């Protein structure tokens, strides 16, 4: 499962809304495991591609 949420973060001294991209895996017993997390400037395709390529 992949999703994103927005959080306010400080970037170069300014507070901005940034996307936190999250990938979760769920096994056959229903146990969840975080596979990856990345903070990006937005949810655009380029950021998702970079995130998923790095998993």
C-alpha positions in Angstrom: 0.0 0.0 0.0 1.3 3.5 -0.8 0.0 6.8 0.4 1.1 10.3 1.3 0.2 12.9 3.9 1.2 16.5 4.2 3.1 17.9 7.1 4.6 21.3 7.8 8.4 21.2 7.7 11.2 23.8 7.8 13.1 24.1 4.5 15.8 26.7 4.2 14.4 28.6 7.2 10.9 28.7 5.8 7.9 26.5 6.9 6.3 24.7 4.0 3.8 22.0 3.4 5.6 18.9 2.2 4.4 15.4 1.2 5.5 12.5 3.3 5.4 9.5 1.0 4.8 6.1 2.7 5.0 2.5 1.5 3.5 -0.2 3.7 3.7 -4.0 3.2 1.0 -6.3 4.7 1.8 -10.0 5.1 -0.7 -12.9 5.0 -1.3 -12.7 8.8 -2.2 -9.0 8.5 1.0 -7.7 10.0 2.1 -4.3 8.6 5.6 -3.2 7.9 6.9 0.2 6.8 8.9 -0.4 3.7 9.9 3.2 3.1 9.3 6.8 4.0 10.4 10.0 2.1 9.7 13.7 2.5 9.2 15.4 -0.8 8.0 18.8 -1.9 4.8 17.4 -3.4 3.1 14.2 -4.7 4.0 14.7 -8.3 5.0 11.8 -10.5 8.7 12.6 -10.4 8.8 12.3 -6.6 6.7 9.0 -6.6 9.0 7.6 -9.3 12.1 8.4 -7.3 10.6 7.0 -4.1 9.4 3.8 -5.6 12.6 3.3 -7.5 14.5 3.5 -4.3 12.6 0.8 -2.5 
